[in-house]
Amino acid sequence: MSKIIKSQHCVEAHPCRLDPVDVDAFFVNNREENEERNLATEPDSETAAALEEILEALLPSDEAEENEAEIEDTVAESPAEIENEVEPKEPAAEEQEVDLFQINLEAERLIDQSKREAETMARLAQEKAESITGSAAETAAGILEQAKSEAERIREEAGSQAADILEKAQRQAAEILNQAELEVENIINQAKQEAEELKGEARRQGSEAGYQEGLTKAMQEMEANLADSLKLLNQAETERIRRITSSEAELLKLASGIAEKIIGSELQSHPEQYLSLVKEALGKVATANSITVKINPEDERLIQENFPVLQEVFSEPKTIGIKSDQTVPPGNCFVETEHGKVDARIKSQLEGIMKEILKVGQVDEPG
C-alpha cells in the first residue's frame, strides 16, 4: 500500500517547498543502501581481533570494554534488523565508525613509522660499526708502519755514526803514525849527519887526542841520539795505541746505546721475548721466599696477563709482588728479594758485556 507523507528527512533541503514522497520506494532504497553498507563494513574475526588490540593499546580499559561491546553488537546485528531500520543511522554510530577507521589508520601509520625508524637505526648502526672497524684498522696499520720506520731509522743512524767514528779514529791514528815516522826519520838523519861531522872532527883532531878516541866519542853520541829517536818513536806508538783504545771505548759505548734502543724496541714489539727476560731474572732467585718485580707501568698489564707463565720457573707456585716504577725503562725489569737484587735491565747487561770486551781487547803499552 502506497503512502504519501511529508517529512523534513525525505524532501529536498528547500525552506519553501515540501514535495510528496513514496514511502515504499524510500524503504526499499534505504534497505538496499543499509545492506551494502553492512556488507562493506562487516569485519571478519581477524579484523575484530586486530581492532581489539589497537583499542587496548590506545584507549583506557573502560573505554576499550565499551568499544569492544559496541563492535560485538555491530557484528552480531542481524540482516533482518538492518532491513527493518527505517530511521537514518544515529550520528554516534557514524562517529564510532569514523573513530575506528581513524584508529586503524593511525595504528598502520605508527607501525610503518616504527619500521622505518628501526630500519634507519639498523642502517646507522651498521655504518657506524663499519666506520669504527675501518678507522681501527687504519690506526693499527699506521702504528705498525711507524714502528717499522722508527726501527729502520735507528739502525741506519747507528750504522752511520759508527762508521763516522771509526773512520775518524783511523784517520787520526794514521796521521799520528805518519808524523812519528817523519820525526824518527829526521832524528836519524840528523844523528847520521852529526856522526859524520863528529867523524870529520875526530879525524882533524886525531893528532892531538887520537883517532880512536874521537871515533868512540862520535859513536857514543850517535847511540845517544838513536836512543832518543827510539824513545820518541815508542812515545808515538803509545799515543797511537791510546787513541785507538779510546776510539774503541767510544765505539763500544755508542754501540751499547744503539743496541739498548733496538733491543728495547724489539722487546716492546715481541712480548714473548720480554717475558723470557723476566723469567730468566726470576730463575736466578728461584730459592728466595720474598720476590718483588719492578717494571715500567706500560708493561704491567702484560705481566699480569702472563702471570702463570712466570710461575713456570719455580718448582711450586710462589707469591710474586709486581710493582710499577717509572724509573725502570719499558721492556726492562728489576728483581728484589731478601737475599739481594737482580738487575735485569738491558742497559746494565750491555754495560757488563762492554767491560768484558774492553778487558779482552786491551792492548799492553810497550815498556
Steps between C-alpha positions, in 0.01 A plus 500: 500500500642828392519782749564863438668690785672828546816500705803716536718185473368402161478824307752721339658760727288790385329711766195590290411167341370159620460235229311172557721191552425135414557316831528150348765615256685676781508182714622287211777742409600548863513124558726445199736774617514351853573154364787633285638696796482198733666274244779757451558556870440148635839399660630149505643337812860607430403867442294504822791352696739758353263785588470366855881501541524858363222617734671338799827680412349843424197531730455457876362168618144630559477662158652192338234274657223733383640504146538120502136467599397737225709308242349168610151651479576625150632159388208312658235725354275292273420596138130492582537776756698708251231453235227618738696809592320797359666770700839637378812379687553684824783753496674314789534180293640694204748672728600162645567362152705807417691463830577134430610583148723781629641272771576236241672756278696637798607149602622424147681833489671431835601151387644633174678779685645252752622276217663794324665618822625147576642465148665842528652412840627166369652667194667772712633237743643297211663810351640599840640148557661499154645847565645396838643177354658684210643770725645239740661311213653819359627604845658157563665503156635851562646405840667188356644694205627774733671241725670338200615840370638597842692172534645538151598861571677398823693226318605738221600770747701249705686374197576853379628622838715189555656533153577870556667439837704208369613697196599797718698276737681330213581835340640642826706186563645515147589868544674433833693207356611697193609790717697269729668330206599836356641614833695176542637528149606858565666402827686212334615720215608766746686239705677369192595850400631576846689172499664587171588840636643340812699259288643787302575694814663192651716452197606864516579465866666160464840634547417645841262246658527212268269377233358216711393725784317732262329211330390356834355834604317531171352154536385575854327819389340322208370224727358763735325667210369166378369423850316831502356422159380157612349651813311753291385224268373296796315805631335546162398133493363527854294804402371317196392204711337733754303674227387171352403365844309820577318474169413136569347594834302779337383263227398238756312762700317617191426143394370426851259795487379406155457136600302607807258698282464222244457226762247710693302559182512129412386399849201734479413365155542135609351448849613135513865612500434739788334217696811286440714781645284517815496119534880490476527760778254306719695179437802658670299550824298177488600410860387833648177528697426872462512610135407842361526585130529868408384581146393798295124578526465436126605135554279432805199374302715254301655360821161464673348320200794255477549445875455119471781492241738668747416237765647231275853579622413387855456143617185613683286816472637801687370842589653758269448871560465718190594867553474775237802731491543788255879486541510157335506542120233316295605144416725474811459357851665513844454212748536543878513217758603453862836374371577790269414653164514391138547782250348364178493835326633494145731793569667322793552181302650690207735689733626168637557368148684820403735470800587143407569602141729781615691257724550248222587763238739702720843557338804494727710815474866443421741540792 
